[in-house]
Amino acid sequence: MIQVFIIALTIGLFLTIPAIIITGWIRWICIKQPPTISGILSTIALSLASASVALAVFTFVYARTILGFPFYDPFLQRIYRSGLVLAFLSVPCAVGGFWYPNAVRRQALALSVGMALFWILAMLHE
């Protein structure tokens, strides 16, 4: 039963994360606001979470190219650690930027938490 829940959560993340990242960067480009601490923290969080997404995409493409990673591959473990660090660094920035209105505060928080969950679930699948 727990495996079904984890798989459903993973599929949900695969569907929502691209939508969140696209809407977040479009809002950041289109809505011009004066720079505030809250806005800067949210932008940093969105950038770190986007880097985490890019690492996940490049890892997926690389894994398909080499026909998969061996079980407990050290290189894959370093990728997991790097992705989790990026996601966990973005969460406090997103929380700090969430308290005052800015263009991307909701997207930054959702993407940060979503990527942290993604990396945790990816490690559980190992």
N, C-alpha and C positions, 0 to 999 in steps of 0.2 A: 504494500500500500504506500509506504514512504517513497519507494522508487517511482511510482506513478506520479506522486506529487512533485518530486524533484524533476522528472522529465517534463511535466506540464509547466513548471516554473521556468525551466530552461527554454522551452519553446516560446513561452510568453516573453521572456527577455529578448530572444532573437527577433521577435516581431516589434516590440516597443522601442528598443534601443535605437535602431536606425531612425525611427520617426522623431524621437526626442532630440537626437543629435542634429538632424536637419532643421527642425523647427527652432532649436536653440540658436544655431548659428545664423539662420535667416533673421530671427528677431534681433540678434546682436548687431547685424549689419544694417537692418532697416530702421530700428528705433535708436535715434541718437539722443543720448542723455548726457548731462554733465558728469564727469567722473567723480564718483564718491567711493568711499572705502567699501561699502556694500557692493557696488557695481564691480569694483576691481576684484574683490574676493570671489564674486560669482563668475567673473570672466576667467580667473585663474582656475577655479574648479572646473569650468566647462572645458578649458584647455587641457588640464590634466586628465579628465575623464575621456576626452577625445583622443588623447595620446594612448590611453588604455584601450580604447576601441580599435585604434589603428594597429596596436600590437596584437590584439586578438585576431583581426582580419589577416594580417601578415602571417601570423602563426598558422591559421587555418590554411592559407594558400601554400605555405611552405610544407605543411604536413601532407597536403594532397600531392605536392610535387615529389616528395620523397617516399610516398606511399605509407605514411604513418610513422609515429614515433615508437621506439621500443618501450616496453613497460618500465616505468621509473627511469626514464632517460634523464641524465643530469642537465642537458641543455633545455629540455622541456620544463624541468623543475625551476631553472633560472628564469624562464619565460613566465611561469606562473608567479614566481616571487616578484618579478618586475611589474607585471600587470596588477598584482594585488597592492604593491606599494604605491603605484600611481593612483589606483582607485582609492586607497585609504588616505592618501595625501589630499585628494580632492574633496573628500567628505567634510573635514573640518572647515575648509575654505567655503564650501557650499552652505554649510550651516551658518557660518559667520556672515555670509552674504545674503542669507534668506530673510533676516529680520527687518530690513528696510526695503521699500519697493525699488526694483530695478528691472531691466528688460529681461534678464535671463535667470532670475533667481529660482524659479520653479524647475526649469529645464536643467540647470546646473545640479540642483539637489537630486532630482530624479535620475539623471544620468550617472552621477557619482554613486548613489546607492545601488543603482542597477548594475553598474560595472563591478562594484564590490561583490554583489551577489553572484554575478556571472563568474568571476574568478574563483570564488569559494565553491560554486557548483562544478566548475571545470576541474578543480582539484579533487572533489568528491567522486567525479566520474573516473578518475585515474585509478 
